[in-house]
Amino acid sequence: MQEDNKRREFIKKMAAASLSASATSIPVASFLGSCSRPVQKLASTADTVILLWMAGGMAHTETFDPKAYVPYEKGVESKRVLSTFPKIPTVVDGLHFSKGLESIAGVMDKGAIIRSYKSADLGHILHTRHQYHWHTCYEPPQSVQAPHIGAWIAKELGPKNPVIPPFIAMGQRFTVGEAEELKAFHSAGFLGTEFGPFLIPDPAGGLESVRPPKGMSLKRFEARYKLYKELADKSGFLKQGSDYQKESLMRSMEQSYRLLNSPEAKVFDLSQEPKEVYDTYNTGRFGLGCLLAKRLAQNGGRFISVSTEYEPFLGWDTHENGHIRAKKMKELVDRPIAQLIKDLDESGHLDRTLVILASEFSRDAIMEGRPGETVKDQVDQPDIIEDEKFYGMHRHFTDGSSILLWGGGVEKGLVYGKTADERPCSSVENPVVIDQVHQSIYHALGIHPETHYTIEGRPFYTTPDGQGKPILDLFGQPVGKS
């Protein structure tokens, strides 16, 4: 009896916390019925988006935009080191990647590359600040909670499959450093809880994400679900909040319950894949995330992100041992990404699925930030390298980066933009900023560039002030016509 009371109290607190968060952190201005976005239906070239997120700052000169190769030897000058991997050819004439990315190089005839992405100047360079900016298109902090791009897409297009959550995010845990900052952009913001991410920290346990907790029967889970609904419905925590947000939270709960009871939940079960397919993808959590992304895209997923995961000083966050760590990260991502593209292409889904590979910024051995910018050096780099841990790209570099795209109407074999061949390896041709990236994605999906909602008495657009413009060259010709 005492144990049951504790469980009820726990559920009550969880309900209260959820409702309180949505009541206090979301503006309650005239949201409902205040949408003034144009109603014209635009042509589209994509229905689904997969974002492959290289969290932690992937160095462009070590991956998809290699420069002069300088092998390691004791006594080499740091300023000479531009790339620590030799170039390899891709299937696109004249396009080279760095060694270790042979598999992705083999599918570039199905995609395009932007080589001139410039991260914003946000003052202090911080991974989560730049990740917030990349995923929402808005610079932090904001007076309202800016929606993740996946939430915008979920809201505007809705689910492709009524059972599959329209926004699924995989691979990022929120028990690591800067967890609260990471949570800040994994949100639907003012759009409502129902459009927020369905979070799967470990894709290998994807099926567990849609099942009752271990040891709990379905009947017991259903009883708790009914209790949660009752508590949420009667809670007074939203009295000062928005009816819209309360209803959105309830719809979110109903969506989760519907998925739990659907036979389509088996899409999350990776054990259904043939062993040889599973083994091809299985380089770890990221690789299995790519496998689950494939299954979701083929079964009605709308927006799916797979992260290599940001955890300070791990993964792509190479503050030392840059070369060794970059080599390991390539082994993690190369094979599963290429297999994802091949499988989507062979199944006929790539044509309407836009796959994007990106990172918050790049890295350099010498420069922190960008030319002419005064920011604190976060890594000590000796002028002469006597230890291999200093060989590689360690400092944050925001003046040039690479973004890869496949499918979804993207021009095949296209190379857009250019960075300098000598340090600083900055964007020197067709520089691209985040507003253009977001609006290009919306363009492919047929979402009108003037889409916005009125929040706190002012319009809130998909890109700041509605000024973002798509990069039409990515699609060969304009596809969005009113």
N, C-alpha and C positions, 0 to 999 in steps of 0.2 A: 504493500500500500504506500509506504513511504517512498519506495523507488518510483512508483507510478506518479506520485505527486511531483517528484523531482523532474521526471520526464516532461510532465505537463508544464511545469514552470520554465523548463528550458525552451520548449516549443513556443511558449508565450513570449519569452524574452526575444527569441529569434524573430518572431513575427513583428514585435514592437520595434526591434532594431531595424528591420527591413523597411517598415513603414515610416519610421522616424527619419531614416536616411533620405528616402524619397521625398518626404515632406519638407525637410529643412535644407537640403542641398540643391533642390531643383526650384527655379523661380516659379511663382504661381501667378504670373501676369497672364494676360489674355492669350493663352496658348490655344485652347480649344476653339476651333472655328476661325482662328486668325491667320490661317495659311493663305498667303496671297501669291503663291507660286503660279506661273502660267499653266494652263491645262492642256496645251498643245502636246500631242504625242509625237516624239521624235523617232526617227529611224535609229536602230541599234545594230551593233555587230556582235554583242555579247549578252549573255543572260547570267553568267556566273563569273565570280572573281576568286582567284586563289592568290593570296599574298604569302610569299616565302620570305620571311623576315630574318635577315642576318643581323641579329641583335648584338650590339657591342662595338660597332664601328669597323666595317670591313674595308681594308686598304685596297683602293682601286689599282694601284701599281703592282700589287701582289696577286691580283686575281684577274679582272677582266679588261684591264688597261695597262699591260706591262710596259715598262720602260727599259732602259739599258740594264742588262744583267751584270751584277758584280758579285762573284762568288765569295764565300767567306774565307778569310785568311787573317791570322793575327797581324795587327799593324795596319789594316786597311783604314782609310779615312772615312769617317761617317758621312761626310758630305758627298762622297762618291757613290754611296749606296742609294740607288733609285728603285731597283727591284732585286729581290733575293732569289728569284726563280727565273729560269730561262723561258723564252717564248715558245709556244706551240701553235701550230696552225689550227684553224677551225674549218668547218666545211664551207664557210663563206670565203671566197677569194679575197685575200688581203687583210682579213680579220684574224688577229692573234689573241690568244689568252695566255695565262701563265701556266707553267707545268703543274700538274695535279688536277686540272679541270678538263681532262680529255673527254670525259663523257658528255659534259655540258657543251663542249666545243662541237661535239658531233650532232647536236640538235639545233644549232643556230640557224640552219636553213629554214627552220620553222618559226623563227622569232626575230626580234630586233634588239638593239642595245642603244641606250642613251649613255653617252660618255661625258656629259657636261652638267651633271646635277650639282647645284651649289646649295649647301645647307645654309640656313639663315644665320645671321649674326645675332645671337641671343645674349650677348654680353658674356657672362660666365659660361664656359662650355661644360655641359653636364649631359650625360647620356639620356636620362629620363626626360629632361627638358626638350631635347631635340627629338626624342621618340614621341613625346606628346605632340610636338609641332608636326611631325611627319604624319602621324595617324589622324589628327584632327584638322590640320591645316591652319590652326590658330596658335599663336604664341602664348605660352603661359606667363602669368596667370590671367584668367578671364573672370569677369563678373558673373558669368553663367557657366555651367558645366558644358563644355563643347562636346558634341557627339563624335565618336569614332567614325571613320569613313564607312566601316561595315554597318554601323547603326543607320547612317543616312541611307545606305543602299537597301537595308532591310525595311526601313520605313517607306521609302518611295516605291519600291518594287514588290515588297511583300515576299512571302515564301514561295519558292517554286513547287515545293512539295509541302502540303499543309501539315505534315507530321514532322518534317525535318526542320530544326531551328534555322531561321534565315541567316544568322550570324554565329559562326562557330570559331572559337580561338583556341589553338592548341600549342602546347609546349612550354608556356610560361607559368612558372609557379609564383605565388605571392607570399612565400615564406623566405625569400632571399633578400639581400640588401636592396634598399630603395623600394621596398614593396608597396608602400602607400603611394609613391610617385607613379609606379607602374599601374596601380589600380586606377589612377586618376584619368587615364585615357582609355582604359578598357571599360567604356561606359557609353550608354546611349544618351546620357545627359538629359536635356529637357524633352527629348523625343519620347521618353518613357521606357520603363523596365523591359517591356516585351520585345523591344528592338535591341536590347543589350546583348553582349556575347554569352553564348553557352560555352562555358570554360571547361577545357579538358587538359589538365596539366600534363598527364602522361597518356599519349595515344595508345600505348600498349594496353592500358586499362580502360579504353574507350567505352566498352560495353558496360563496365561498372558505373560509368557516369549516368547511365539511363536505367539503372536497376536500384531497388531498395538497398539500404545499407546491409552489409554482410550480416547474416544471422536473423534478419527481419523478414517475415513472411509478407507476401503481397497483400494479404488481407489486413495485416497489422499496419502496413504502410498506408493502405487506403484509409484506414481509420484515422491515422495521424494527419493525412492530407486533408480530410474533412474537418478535423479539429483546427488545423492551421487556417483553412479558409474561413472558418467561423470566427476565429480570433482576429484575423485580418479584417474581416468585414465589420466586426464590432469595435475594433480598436479606435481609441480616441486620438491616436497620434497624428492623424491626418486632418484634424478639425481645422487647423490653421494652414493646411496644405491644399492641394489641388485634387478635385474629384477625378480629373483626367489621369493623374499619376496613380491614384489608388486603383482605378479601373485597369490601368496598364499593368500594374503589379499583379492583379488578379488574373488578367489574361496570360501573363507570363507563367504563372503557376499552372494554369489550365493547359498551356502548351506543353510544359514539362510532363504533366500527368498523361496527356494524350500520347506523347512519345513513349512513355514508360509502358503503356498498355498496347502499343502497336507492334505488329510483327515486323514492321520496317525498322525497328530498333536494331535488327540484326546487321544493318549496314555498319554499325560501330564495332562489330565483332571481327577482328582481324584474323582470327583462327579459321575463318571460312576461306581465306585465300590459299591457293596451292602453295606448298612449302617452297618451291623454287621462286615463286613471286615474292613471298614473304621474306625469304633470305636475300633477294636482290635489294629490297628496300631497307632491310634491317641493318643500318649502320648505327642505330641507337634511337633515342626518342624522336629526333628530327626526322630521320629516315622513315620511321613508322608513321609519323605525322603526315608525310607525303603520301604514304599508302592509304591512310584514312581519308586524306583530302581527295585522292582519286575516287575512292568509293563514294564519298559524299557528292562530288561533282557529277558522278554518273547516276546518282539517285535523288537529285533534286536539291542539292545544297545551293545557296545563293552567294554568300560571302564566307570564305574559309581562310583563316590565317594559320600559318605554321611557323613557329619561331624556333631559332636555334637556342633561344632563351638568353635573356640578359641577367647575368649575375656579375657584380663587380669583380674585375680582375680575372675573369674566366672567359672561355669561348673566344669571340672575336675581340674582346677587350684586352688587347695585347700590350700591356705596359712593360713587359719584358719578355724575352724569348720569343720575339715576334715571328721569326722565321719558322721555328719549330711549331709554334702554336698555329700559325697559318696553314702549315702542312697538315696538321691534324684536323683542322676545320674543313679543309678541302676534302679529306677522306670521309668526313661526316656528311657533306652535302652533295658531292659531285654525282655519285651513282644514283641516289634516289631522285634527285631533281630531273636528271636526264630520263630516268625510267618513267617518271610521272608524265613528262611531255610525250614520250613514245606511246604510253598506254592511252592517254587521252586522245592522241592523234589516231591510233589504230581503232579505237572504239567510236570514233566520229564525234567526240565531245569537244575536241580542242577548238574547232571552228567557232563555237559559241562560249568558250571559256577563256577569259583573260587571265593569264598567269603572270605575276609580277615578282621579281626578285629585287630586293632593295635593302639598304642599311641607313642608319641615321646620319652618318658622315664617314669620311675616309680617315686615313692615317698617313703619317710621314715620319721619317727618322729624325728630321731636323726642325721642321717648322711646326709650331703650335697655332692652330686657328687658321688664319689666312694672311697674305701679304698686307702689311700696313696696319695690322690689328695688334693691339697690345693686350695680351692675355697672359695669365700665369702659366709658366711651363710646369706641366704635371709629371714630367719624366726627366731624369738626369741622363743625358746622352754624352759620353766622352767623345772628344774630337777624333781620337784614335781607338779603334776597337781591338781590345786584347782578350775579350771574353765573348763567347758566342751569344750570351743572353742579351747583348746589346745589338746583335745583328738582326735587323728586321724593322718593321714600322711600328713605332711606339706612341708617337704623339698624335693628338687629335688634329685632323685636317679637314676644314669645312669648305674649301674653295674648289673642290672637284671630286666627283664620285660617279659610280656606274649604276645604272638600273637596267635590268633585263626584262623583256616582255615577250610573251608567246601567245598565239591564238587570238581570239576575240576581235578579228578584223585587223590585227597589227600587220604592217607591211613586212613580208618575210625577207630576211637577209639585210635589213636596213641598219646602217650605222649612223646615229644622229649625234652631232656634237663632237667636240674634240678637246683634249687637254694638252698642255704644253709637254714636250718631250724632255725638257730639262727643268730642274727645280726652280721655282715652285711649280708643281705639276697641276696648275690651275686650269679651269675651264676657259678656253680661248675662242671657242666657236659655238654658236647657238646655246648659250647658257640657259639652263632650265632651273626653275624654282618650284617649290612644293605646290603653289596654286595651279601651275600648269599640269603637274602630275595628277592632282586630284580631278581637275576639270577634264583631263584626257580620259580618265577612268569613267567619269559620269557620261562623257560624250559617247564612249563605246556602249554604255548601257542605255542610252537614250534618255537620260535624266537632264532636264532643261537647265541651262547654266544660270538661270535666274531663280531657281528653286530657293525658297526661304520661308521662315516663320517669324512672326512678331513676338519677341521676348522682351520683357521689361520696356515695352513701348518702342522698341526699335527692331528693324529687320535683321535677322540672323541668317546669313546665306551659307551655302555649302562651302564657299571659299570667301575670305574676308571681303566685305563690301560688294560681293558679287563680281569682282574684277578678274577672277581667274579665267584664262583662255586655254582651250585645248591645243595640243600640238598636232595639227591636222596632218603634218608630214608622216606621223606614225602610222596613219591609216591609208596612206597613198593618195587619198582624195577626201574631201569633206563628205561625211556620211549623215550628219545631223541636219535635217531640213524641217522647218516648221510646216 
